[in-house]
Amino acid sequence: MAQDADATVQFRMNSTIKDGAFAVLREMGISPSEAMRVFITQVYRTRTLPLVIAADAQDSDPVPEAGYNEWLRARLQKTILALDSGEMKSYSSETAKAVLHARLEARRSKMNLPV
């Protein structure tokens, strides 16, 4: 069910990322406005971030932001230590999917959203 567009949203971001993302959206045949409408609608409806829709990454070689690799290594090390110490539990992918599915169903039910 389409609703009238009655609001404008503006935000600032890095121009290199914007230009690259807009190019990918053009490859997908989606306008930036439509992509944001889909994204925000899914967040509203599901109270989660939508799944990633990826373009063919044949020519892209994104350069991580400065410090990202160090942050990622530290985060992974912290997670490994938490798992090894028993502070964090490990689950099979099937169990994790079942738990996430149950949580999503509960949220959707609470919000009267279709399952």
Contacts in CASP RR format, 6 or more apart in sequence:
PFRMAT RR
TARGET T0000
AUTHOR 0000-0000-0000
METHOD contacts of the structure
MODEL  1
MAQDADATVQFRMNSTIKDGAFAVLREMGISPSEAMRVFITQVYRTRTLP
LVIAADAQDSDPVPEAGYNEWLRARLQKTILALDSGEMKSYSSETAKAVL
HARLEARRSKMNLPV
5 37 0 8 1.000
9 36 0 8 1.000
9 40 0 8 1.000
21 32 0 8 1.000
22 32 0 8 1.000
24 55 0 8 1.000
24 60 0 8 1.000
25 31 0 8 1.000
25 32 0 8 1.000
25 35 0 8 1.000
27 55 0 8 1.000
27 56 0 8 1.000
28 53 0 8 1.000
28 55 0 8 1.000
30 38 0 8 1.000
38 50 0 8 1.000
39 50 0 8 1.000
42 48 0 8 1.000
42 49 0 8 1.000
42 50 0 8 1.000
43 49 0 8 1.000
43 50 0 8 1.000
45 113 0 8 1.000
46 104 0 8 1.000
46 107 0 8 1.000
46 108 0 8 1.000
46 113 0 8 1.000
47 107 0 8 1.000
47 111 0 8 1.000
48 104 0 8 1.000
48 107 0 8 1.000
79 88 0 8 1.000
81 87 0 8 1.000
82 88 0 8 1.000
83 90 0 8 1.000
91 99 0 8 1.000
105 115 0 8 1.000
107 113 0 8 1.000
108 114 0 8 1.000
108 115 0 8 1.000
109 115 0 8 1.000
END
